[in-house]
Structures are given as structure tokens and as C-alpha cells.
Amino acid sequence: MKSSADFSRFDSRLLERKIKSGEISQEEYDKWLAELPDSSEYLEIDEDHITADAAADNEETSDEETSDDETEADE
């Protein structure tokens, strides 16, 4: 696995500047990209799972708001 130092060296926000200044060559960057592990397993988005999580979060928020309202009414 790549170290965090490798990732910060090839930070996409600074990459163009580093290539122009010669700090990193295009060939060095291309090689680094080619050596990254395959992450295609994360390509598909499980919308059902995301929707279920969002619904659960909304229920928790609704329960908390109801509880807060009840507490204020008791005071």
C-alpha cells in the first residue's frame, strides 16, 4: 500500500504546479497512478443501502426532536 507521504506528494491540488516546476515528472506521476491498487469494487453505488441509512437517520432525528419538544413542555 502507498504511504501517506506518497499521497501528499501527488496531491491533485498541487500536482500541476509540481509538474511545471520539475519537482515531479509526468512520467513519475503516470507510474505512481499505474501502481495504485484497483478500487473498482467501490465503483457501484448501492442506492438501496444509502436510502435505508438516510431513512434511519431521519427517524433518529425525528425521535430526538420529539423528545426535545416533550422536555420543553415539561418545564
C-alpha positions as CSV (number, residue, x, y, z in Angstrom):
1,M,0.0,0.0,0.0
2,K,1.2,3.5,-0.7
3,S,2.3,5.6,2.2
4,S,0.5,8.8,3.1
5,A,3.7,10.7,2.1
6,D,3.2,9.3,-1.4
7,F,-0.4,10.6,-1.5
8,S,0.6,14.0,-0.3
9,R,3.4,14.2,-2.8
10,F,1.0,13.6,-5.6
11,D,-1.8,15.8,-4.2
12,S,-4.1,16.7,-7.1
13,R,-4.5,20.3,-5.9
14,L,-0.7,20.9,-6.3
15,L,0.2,18.4,-9.0
16,E,0.1,20.7,-12.0
17,R,2.4,23.2,-10.2
18,K,4.8,20.5,-9.2
19,I,5.0,19.1,-12.7
20,K,5.6,22.6,-14.2
21,S,8.3,23.3,-11.6
22,G,10.0,20.0,-12.3
23,E,9.6,18.7,-8.7
24,I,7.6,15.7,-10.2
25,S,7.8,14.5,-13.8
26,Q,4.8,13.4,-15.8
27,E,6.3,10.0,-16.2
28,E,6.8,9.7,-12.4
29,Y,3.2,10.6,-11.8
30,D,1.9,8.2,-14.5
31,K,4.0,5.4,-13.0
32,W,2.5,6.2,-9.5
33,L,-1.0,6.1,-10.9
34,A,-0.4,2.8,-12.6
35,E,0.8,1.3,-9.3
36,L,-2.3,2.3,-7.3
37,P,-4.4,-0.7,-6.2
38,D,-7.6,-1.5,-8.1
39,S,-10.6,0.1,-6.4
40,S,-13.3,-0.9,-8.9
41,E,-15.2,-2.7,-6.2
42,Y,-16.2,0.7,-5.0
43,L,-17.5,1.8,-8.4
44,E,-21.1,0.8,-8.0
45,I,-23.3,2.7,-5.6
46,D,-25.8,0.7,-3.5
47,E,-28.6,3.2,-3.6
48,D,-30.9,1.0,-1.6
49,H,-28.4,0.9,1.2
50,I,-27.9,4.7,1.1
51,T,-31.7,5.3,1.1
52,A,-32.1,2.9,4.1
53,D,-29.3,4.7,6.0
54,A,-30.9,8.1,5.2
55,A,-34.3,7.0,6.4
56,A,-32.8,5.6,9.6
57,D,-31.0,8.9,10.2
58,N,-34.3,10.8,9.6
59,E,-36.1,8.7,12.1
60,E,-33.4,9.2,14.7
61,T,-33.6,13.0,14.1
62,S,-37.4,13.0,14.4
63,D,-37.3,11.0,17.6
64,E,-34.7,13.5,19.1
65,E,-36.9,16.5,18.1
66,T,-40.0,14.9,19.6
67,S,-38.0,14.2,22.8
68,D,-36.8,17.8,22.9
69,D,-40.3,19.1,22.4
70,E,-41.6,16.9,25.3
71,T,-38.8,18.1,27.6
72,E,-39.6,21.7,26.9
73,A,-43.3,21.1,27.5
74,D,-42.5,19.6,30.9
75,E,-40.6,22.7,32.0
